[in-house]
Amino acid sequence: MQSWRIGDVTVTKIVELESVGGSKFILPQATREACIGIEWMKPHFMDDEGRLKMSVHALVIQTPSRRIIVDTCLGNDKTNRSVPGWNNLQGPFLRDLAAAGFARETIDTVMCTHLHVDHVGWNTMLVNDQWVPTFPNARYLMARTEFEYWQAKRDQADQVAIFDDSVKPVFDAGLVDLVDTSHQICDEVRLVPTVGHTPGHCSVSITSKGHSALITGDFVHHPCQMAWPAWASSADFDQEQSTRTRREVFTRLAGTPTLVIGTHFAGATAGHVVRDGDAFRLEV
């Protein structure tokens, strides 16, 4: 279990799944041949054969006043997922969350950086064949632009299933707050718009006592996109915009003390962006 301290704020990583290789479906340009020469990615983000390491995890932000979980992974018992291995999971995520000191009833805020399958799954859990809110005492924060886009998009069966089993039940329960992409959650935590991956995608900025961090969401899936910002994800809604967003954010962060915590970064998971010629790298 990994955690980081940002002033009076603690961020804790709760892993659901990790993988080595198999990332071609999401980052088609990041082949072994293209990546193997990026030596700084070893050993945390790539193995010696050039296979990328990735993670599906949630991040719990503990502030003096709030207990926030950012992105709720894939979830158990979900079906109609486009990736076969993501169907009917029976993992120990909730047990691991409780073991870290964050029983689901103690979470007061759920923040979804966007509404893709691996960021909303544990919004709900299956009880007596019904999808019910996993975090019954929390407000679920979603960007209004993001919610309205996926609510209206009914032409992709897998996306309809995701919305219907992991988003709509918490909305129907009256637990959702639709917010702006720059919403201030509490004194230490606010949203930052990082669009391109989806229409209302947000990252999460943390500042406390002169320290700062950024939880990425999926404007960047893997540190290889620091070396090659133009390597857009196949899941990006607007690949040109996502590339602009990466360049803008990396340029702004390069050489600063802001800790970057990757939503899908394996291994060390967090580090600092530095310039590397015309591109960037992550120092851990």
C-alpha positions as CSV (number, residue, x, y, z in Angstrom):
1,M,0.0,0.0,0.0
2,Q,1.4,3.4,-1.1
3,S,0.6,6.8,0.3
4,W,1.9,10.3,-0.1
5,R,1.7,13.4,2.2
6,I,0.9,16.8,0.7
7,G,0.9,19.2,3.7
8,D,-2.0,18.2,5.8
9,V,-3.4,15.9,3.1
10,T,-2.7,12.2,2.7
11,V,-3.3,10.3,-0.6
12,T,-3.5,6.5,-0.4
13,K,-3.5,4.1,-3.4
14,I,-5.9,1.1,-3.3
15,V,-5.1,-1.3,-6.2
16,E,-7.8,-3.3,-8.0
17,L,-5.7,-4.7,-10.9
18,E,-2.2,-4.5,-12.3
19,S,-0.9,-5.8,-15.6
20,V,2.3,-6.1,-17.7
21,G,1.9,-5.9,-21.4
22,G,-1.5,-6.0,-23.0
23,S,-1.7,-2.2,-23.3
24,K,-1.8,-2.0,-27.1
25,F,-5.5,-1.7,-27.1
26,I,-5.3,1.6,-25.2
27,L,-1.9,3.0,-26.4
28,P,-1.4,1.5,-29.9
29,Q,1.7,3.6,-30.7
30,A,3.5,2.4,-27.5
31,T,4.8,-0.8,-29.0
32,R,7.7,-2.7,-27.3
33,E,10.0,-1.5,-30.1
34,A,9.0,2.1,-29.6
35,C,9.3,2.0,-25.8
36,I,12.3,-0.2,-25.0
37,G,14.7,2.6,-25.5
38,I,13.0,4.9,-22.9
39,E,15.3,3.7,-20.2
40,W,14.0,6.0,-17.5
41,M,10.7,4.0,-17.5
42,K,12.4,1.0,-16.0
43,P,11.7,-0.7,-13.6
44,H,8.5,1.1,-12.4
45,F,6.6,1.6,-15.6
46,M,8.2,-0.9,-18.1
47,D,10.0,-4.2,-17.9
48,D,13.3,-5.1,-19.6
49,E,11.4,-6.3,-22.7
50,G,9.6,-3.0,-23.3
51,R,6.3,-4.2,-22.0
52,L,4.3,-1.4,-20.2
53,K,3.2,-1.8,-16.6
54,M,-0.2,-0.4,-15.8
55,S,-2.6,-0.3,-12.9
56,V,-6.2,0.2,-12.1
57,H,-6.5,1.8,-8.7
58,A,-8.4,4.3,-6.7
59,L,-6.9,7.1,-4.7
60,V,-8.3,8.2,-1.3
61,I,-7.7,11.8,-0.3
62,Q,-7.8,12.4,3.4
63,T,-8.0,16.1,4.3
64,P,-8.6,17.7,7.7
65,S,-12.3,17.8,6.8
66,R,-13.0,15.4,4.0
67,R,-12.5,11.8,3.0
68,I,-12.6,11.6,-0.8
69,I,-12.2,8.6,-3.1
70,V,-11.1,9.5,-6.6
71,D,-12.2,7.1,-9.4
72,T,-13.7,3.8,-8.3
73,C,-12.1,1.3,-10.7
74,L,-14.0,-1.5,-12.4
75,G,-16.1,-3.1,-9.7
76,N,-17.3,-6.6,-9.0
77,D,-20.1,-8.5,-10.8
78,K,-20.2,-6.1,-13.8
79,T,-21.1,-7.5,-17.2
80,N,-21.2,-6.3,-20.8
81,R,-17.7,-4.9,-20.6
82,S,-15.7,-4.7,-23.9
83,V,-12.5,-6.2,-22.2
84,P,-13.3,-9.8,-21.4
85,G,-11.2,-9.9,-18.3
86,W,-13.2,-7.0,-16.8
87,N,-16.4,-9.0,-16.6
88,N,-17.7,-10.6,-13.4
89,L,-14.8,-9.6,-11.3
90,Q,-14.8,-11.0,-7.7
91,G,-11.9,-9.0,-6.3
92,P,-11.1,-7.9,-2.7
93,F,-11.2,-4.1,-3.4
94,L,-13.7,-3.2,-0.6
95,R,-11.8,-5.4,1.9
96,D,-8.5,-3.7,0.9
97,L,-10.1,-0.3,1.2
98,A,-11.3,-1.1,4.7
99,A,-8.0,-2.6,5.7
100,A,-6.3,0.7,4.7
101,G,-8.6,2.4,7.2
102,F,-11.3,3.6,4.8
103,A,-14.5,1.5,5.3
104,R,-16.9,2.4,2.6
105,E,-19.4,4.0,5.0
106,T,-16.7,6.5,6.1
107,I,-16.2,8.0,2.6
108,D,-18.0,11.3,2.3
109,T,-17.1,12.2,-1.3
110,V,-16.7,10.2,-4.5
111,M,-15.0,12.1,-7.3
112,C,-15.1,10.7,-10.9
113,T,-12.6,12.3,-13.1
114,H,-14.7,11.0,-16.0
115,L,-17.2,8.3,-16.6
116,H,-15.3,5.5,-18.3
117,V,-15.6,1.9,-17.2
118,D,-12.5,1.7,-15.0
119,H,-13.4,4.9,-13.1
120,V,-17.0,4.3,-12.0
121,G,-17.2,0.6,-11.3
122,W,-17.3,0.6,-7.5
123,N,-19.8,3.5,-7.5
124,T,-22.3,0.7,-7.1
125,M,-22.4,-2.9,-5.8
126,L,-24.8,-5.7,-6.4
127,V,-27.1,-6.5,-3.5
128,N,-30.1,-8.8,-4.1
129,D,-29.7,-8.4,-7.8
130,Q,-30.0,-4.6,-7.6
131,W,-27.2,-2.0,-8.1
132,V,-27.0,0.1,-5.0
133,P,-24.6,2.9,-4.0
134,T,-21.3,1.4,-2.6
135,F,-20.7,4.6,-0.6
136,P,-24.1,5.4,1.0
137,N,-22.9,8.4,3.0
138,A,-21.1,10.1,0.1
139,R,-21.9,12.8,-2.4
140,Y,-20.9,11.6,-5.9
141,L,-19.3,14.5,-7.8
142,M,-19.4,14.4,-11.6
143,A,-18.7,17.1,-14.1
144,R,-22.0,18.2,-15.6
145,T,-20.6,18.2,-19.2
146,E,-19.4,14.7,-18.7
147,F,-22.6,13.4,-17.2
148,E,-24.9,14.9,-19.8
149,Y,-22.7,13.6,-22.6
150,W,-22.9,10.0,-21.5
151,Q,-26.5,10.2,-20.4
152,A,-27.5,11.2,-23.9
153,K,-25.1,8.7,-25.7
154,R,-27.1,5.5,-26.3
155,D,-25.5,4.2,-29.5
156,Q,-22.7,2.1,-27.8
157,A,-24.0,-1.0,-25.9
158,D,-21.0,-1.2,-23.6
159,Q,-21.2,2.5,-22.6
160,V,-24.9,2.2,-22.0
161,A,-24.3,-0.7,-19.7
162,I,-21.6,1.3,-17.8
163,F,-23.9,4.3,-17.3
164,D,-26.9,2.1,-16.4
165,D,-25.2,0.0,-13.7
166,S,-22.6,2.4,-12.3
167,V,-23.8,5.9,-12.8
168,K,-27.6,6.0,-13.1
169,P,-28.2,4.1,-9.8
170,V,-26.4,6.7,-7.7
171,F,-28.1,9.5,-9.6
172,D,-31.5,8.0,-9.0
173,A,-30.6,7.6,-5.3
174,G,-30.2,11.4,-5.2
175,L,-26.5,11.2,-4.3
176,V,-25.0,12.9,-7.4
177,D,-23.8,16.6,-7.5
178,L,-23.2,17.8,-11.1
179,V,-20.3,20.3,-10.9
180,D,-18.2,22.6,-13.0
181,T,-14.8,21.2,-14.2
182,S,-13.0,23.7,-12.0
183,H,-15.1,23.0,-8.9
184,Q,-13.6,23.6,-5.4
185,I,-14.3,20.4,-3.4
186,C,-12.8,21.7,-0.1
187,D,-10.0,24.1,1.0
188,E,-7.3,21.8,-0.2
189,V,-8.8,20.0,-3.2
190,R,-10.2,21.4,-6.5
191,L,-10.9,20.1,-10.0
192,V,-8.8,21.2,-13.0
193,P,-10.3,20.8,-16.5
194,T,-8.1,18.5,-18.7
195,V,-10.4,17.8,-21.6
196,G,-9.7,15.7,-24.6
197,H,-9.9,12.2,-23.3
198,T,-13.6,12.8,-22.7
199,P,-15.8,16.0,-23.0
200,G,-15.8,16.9,-19.3
201,H,-12.6,15.2,-18.1
202,C,-11.1,16.6,-14.9
203,S,-7.9,16.2,-13.0
204,V,-7.7,16.7,-9.2
205,S,-5.4,19.4,-7.7
206,I,-4.3,19.3,-4.1
207,T,-2.6,22.1,-2.3
208,S,-1.8,22.3,1.4
209,K,0.8,24.2,3.5
210,G,2.9,25.1,0.4
211,H,2.9,21.6,-1.1
212,S,1.0,20.5,-4.2
213,A,0.0,17.4,-6.1
214,L,-2.1,16.6,-9.2
215,I,-4.0,13.4,-9.7
216,T,-4.1,12.9,-13.4
217,G,-7.2,11.0,-14.4
218,D,-6.7,9.8,-18.0
219,F,-5.4,12.9,-19.8
220,V,-2.3,10.7,-19.5
221,H,-2.5,6.9,-19.2
222,H,1.2,6.0,-18.9
223,P,4.4,7.9,-18.4
224,C,5.5,7.0,-22.0
225,Q,3.2,9.8,-23.0
226,M,5.6,12.2,-21.4
227,A,8.3,11.1,-23.7
228,W,5.8,11.1,-26.6
229,P,2.9,13.5,-25.8
230,A,1.4,12.9,-29.3
231,W,0.8,9.2,-28.4
232,A,-3.0,9.6,-27.9
233,S,-5.1,6.9,-26.4
234,S,-7.5,5.0,-28.6
235,A,-10.2,5.9,-26.0
236,D,-9.6,9.6,-26.4
237,F,-12.7,11.5,-27.4
238,D,-10.6,14.1,-29.2
239,Q,-7.0,13.0,-29.8
240,E,-5.8,16.4,-31.0
241,Q,-7.2,18.1,-27.9
242,S,-5.8,15.4,-25.6
243,T,-2.4,15.9,-27.1
244,R,-2.7,19.7,-26.6
245,T,-3.7,19.1,-23.0
246,R,-0.8,16.8,-22.3
247,R,1.7,19.3,-23.7
248,E,0.1,22.2,-21.8
249,V,0.0,20.4,-18.5
250,F,3.5,18.9,-18.8
251,T,4.9,22.3,-19.8
252,R,3.3,23.9,-16.8
253,L,4.5,21.2,-14.3
254,A,8.0,20.7,-15.6
255,G,10.6,21.6,-13.1
256,T,8.1,22.4,-10.3
257,P,7.7,20.7,-7.0
258,T,4.2,19.5,-7.8
259,L,3.8,15.8,-7.3
260,V,2.1,14.0,-10.2
261,I,0.1,11.0,-9.1
262,G,-0.9,8.8,-12.1
263,T,-4.3,7.2,-12.1
264,H,-3.0,4.3,-14.1
265,F,0.8,4.5,-13.3
266,A,2.1,1.3,-11.8
267,G,5.2,0.9,-9.6
268,A,6.2,4.2,-7.9
269,T,2.9,5.7,-9.3
270,A,4.0,9.3,-8.5
271,G,6.9,11.6,-9.4
272,H,7.9,15.0,-10.8
273,V,7.8,16.1,-14.4
274,V,11.1,17.3,-15.8
275,R,12.1,18.5,-19.2
276,D,13.9,15.9,-21.4
277,G,15.0,17.6,-24.6
278,D,11.9,18.5,-26.5
279,A,9.8,16.2,-24.4
280,F,9.4,15.2,-20.7
281,R,10.1,12.4,-18.2
282,L,8.8,11.4,-14.8
283,E,11.4,11.5,-12.0
284,V,10.5,9.2,-9.0
